[in-house]
C-alpha cells in the first residue's frame, strides 16, 4: 500500500515534469521587474539566480527541498562557481571594449551564449535534483513564499528583502499539492 506522502510526491513530480524548469525560468525572468530583482540579488547579495529560479519553481508547485536535496546542491554550486561565474566575469569585463572593437564584441557575444548554456545546464541539474531527491509539500502552516526564500537564501538586509519581495509578487499563487 502506498502511503499518502508517497502519493503526494508522485503527483508533485508529475506536475513538475509537465512544467519543466527551463521554460518556467524563462517566463518568470521575462516578467516585469524580475530580471532586475534577480540581478540585484546576484550582484548585491551573492544569490545564485538559477537556484533562486529553481526555488521559485518549486514554490510555484507547492514544494520545498528537504535537507538531503539541499545537501546535493553542493555539486550544482560548484558548477556555477567553476563554469558559469568565470564566463559571466569575462563577459562583463569585455563590455567596455566591445563598444568600440568589433572582434571583442563578437567574443563577448560568444561568452554570453556560453554563459547561457552553462545556466541552462545548471537548471537541468537543479530540475534533476527535484525529480530524484526528497521534496516536501507545503502545508498551510508553512511560511509564505517570501519568508521561505529568505531563509533558504540567507537574506537579512532590508534592501535584499525588499528586492526579494518584488520578485515574489511576480510569482503565480502556489498550487496545492493535490
C-alpha positions as CSV (number, residue, x, y, z in Angstrom):
1,X,0.0,0.0,0.0
2,X,1.3,3.5,-0.9
3,X,1.2,6.0,1.9
4,X,-0.2,9.4,1.5
5,X,3.1,11.3,1.4
6,X,4.5,8.9,-1.4
7,X,1.3,9.5,-3.4
8,X,1.6,13.3,-3.0
9,X,5.3,13.2,-4.0
10,X,4.4,11.2,-7.1
11,X,1.7,13.7,-8.0
12,X,4.1,16.6,-7.3
13,X,6.8,15.2,-9.5
14,X,4.3,14.5,-12.3
15,X,3.3,18.2,-12.2
16,X,6.9,19.3,-12.2
17,X,7.6,17.1,-15.2
18,X,4.6,18.7,-17.0
19,X,6.0,22.2,-16.3
20,X,9.8,21.9,-16.8
21,X,12.1,24.3,-15.1
22,X,13.7,25.9,-18.2
23,X,10.5,27.3,-19.7
24,X,9.3,28.3,-16.2
25,X,12.6,30.2,-15.6
26,X,12.4,32.0,-19.0
27,X,8.8,33.0,-18.4
28,X,9.3,34.2,-14.9
29,X,12.6,36.1,-15.8
30,X,10.8,37.9,-18.6
31,X,8.1,39.3,-16.2
32,X,8.3,42.9,-15.4
33,X,10.8,43.6,-12.7
34,X,12.1,40.1,-12.3
35,X,15.3,40.3,-14.2
36,X,16.3,43.5,-12.4
37,X,15.4,41.9,-9.0
38,X,17.4,38.7,-9.8
39,X,20.5,40.6,-11.0
40,X,20.4,42.9,-7.9
41,X,20.2,39.9,-5.6
42,X,23.0,38.2,-7.6
43,X,25.3,41.3,-7.5
44,X,24.5,42.7,-4.1
45,X,23.7,39.6,-2.1
46,X,25.6,36.8,-3.9
47,X,22.4,34.9,-4.7
48,X,22.6,32.3,-7.5
49,X,19.9,33.3,-9.9
50,X,19.5,29.8,-11.2
51,X,19.0,28.4,-7.7
52,X,16.5,31.3,-6.9
53,X,14.5,30.4,-10.0
54,X,14.6,26.7,-9.1
55,X,13.2,27.6,-5.6
56,X,10.5,29.7,-7.2
57,X,9.6,26.9,-9.5
58,X,9.3,24.5,-6.5
59,X,7.3,27.0,-4.5
60,X,5.0,27.6,-7.6
61,X,4.2,23.9,-7.3
62,X,3.8,23.9,-3.6
63,X,7.1,22.2,-2.7
64,X,10.3,22.9,-0.9
65,X,13.5,20.8,-0.9
66,X,14.2,18.5,2.0
67,X,17.7,18.6,3.7
68,X,19.0,15.7,1.5
69,X,18.1,17.7,-1.6
70,X,19.7,20.8,-0.1
71,X,23.0,19.0,0.6
72,X,23.0,17.8,-3.1
73,X,23.2,21.5,-4.1
74,X,27.0,21.4,-3.4
75,X,27.7,19.9,-6.8
76,X,25.4,22.4,-8.6
77,X,27.0,25.3,-6.8
78,X,30.5,24.0,-7.8
79,X,29.4,24.0,-11.4
80,X,28.2,27.6,-11.1
81,X,31.4,28.7,-9.4
82,X,33.8,26.9,-11.8
83,X,32.0,27.3,-15.1
84,X,29.2,29.9,-15.1
85,X,30.7,32.6,-12.9
86,X,34.1,32.8,-14.8
87,X,32.1,33.2,-18.1
88,X,30.0,35.9,-16.6
89,X,33.1,37.7,-15.2
90,X,34.8,37.6,-18.6
91,X,31.7,38.8,-20.4
92,X,31.3,41.7,-18.0
93,X,35.0,42.7,-18.2
94,X,34.7,42.9,-22.0
95,X,31.6,45.2,-22.0
96,X,33.5,48.5,-22.4
97,X,35.9,47.2,-25.0
98,X,33.1,45.6,-27.0
99,X,31.6,49.0,-27.7
100,X,34.4,50.1,-29.9
101,X,36.1,46.8,-31.0
102,X,34.1,44.5,-33.3
103,X,36.2,41.4,-32.6
104,X,35.8,41.9,-28.9
105,X,32.0,42.4,-29.3
106,X,31.8,39.0,-31.2
107,X,33.9,37.4,-28.4
108,X,31.6,38.9,-25.8
109,X,28.5,37.5,-27.6
110,X,30.1,34.1,-27.7
111,X,30.8,34.3,-24.0
112,X,27.2,35.4,-23.4
113,X,25.9,32.3,-25.3
114,X,28.3,30.1,-23.4
115,X,27.1,31.6,-20.1
116,X,23.5,31.0,-21.1
117,X,24.3,27.4,-21.9
118,X,26.1,26.9,-18.6
119,X,23.0,28.4,-16.8
120,X,20.7,26.0,-18.8
121,X,22.9,23.1,-17.6
122,X,22.6,24.4,-14.1
123,X,18.8,24.5,-14.3
124,X,18.8,21.0,-15.8
125,X,20.8,19.7,-12.8
126,X,18.5,21.5,-10.4
127,X,15.5,20.0,-12.1
128,X,17.1,16.6,-11.8
129,X,17.5,17.1,-8.1
130,X,13.8,17.9,-7.7
131,X,13.0,14.7,-9.6
132,X,15.3,12.4,-7.6
133,X,15.8,13.9,-4.2
134,X,13.3,14.4,-1.3
135,X,10.9,17.2,-1.5
136,X,8.2,18.2,0.9
137,X,4.8,19.6,0.0
138,X,4.0,23.0,1.6
139,X,1.3,23.0,4.2
140,X,-0.9,25.8,5.4
141,X,1.4,26.1,8.5
142,X,4.5,26.9,6.3
143,X,5.8,30.4,6.0
144,X,4.8,32.5,3.0
145,X,6.9,32.2,-0.2
146,X,9.0,35.3,0.6
147,X,10.0,34.0,4.1
148,X,10.7,30.6,2.7
149,X,13.0,32.1,0.0
150,X,14.6,34.5,2.5
151,X,15.5,31.6,4.8
152,X,16.8,29.4,2.1
153,X,18.9,32.1,0.5
154,X,20.0,33.5,3.9
155,X,19.0,37.1,3.1
156,X,18.8,39.5,6.0
157,X,19.5,43.0,4.7
158,X,16.4,45.2,4.3
159,X,17.3,46.2,0.7
160,X,17.7,42.5,-0.3
161,X,14.4,41.6,1.4
162,X,12.6,44.4,-0.4
163,X,14.1,43.2,-3.8
164,X,13.0,39.6,-3.0
165,X,9.5,40.8,-2.1
166,X,9.3,42.5,-5.6
167,X,10.3,39.2,-7.2
168,X,7.8,37.2,-5.1
169,X,4.9,39.4,-6.2
170,X,5.6,38.3,-9.8
171,X,5.0,34.6,-8.9
172,X,1.7,33.0,-9.5
173,X,0.0,31.7,-6.4
174,X,1.4,28.3,-5.3
175,X,-0.5,25.2,-6.5
176,X,-1.9,22.9,-3.9
177,X,-0.1,19.5,-3.7
178,X,-3.2,17.7,-4.9
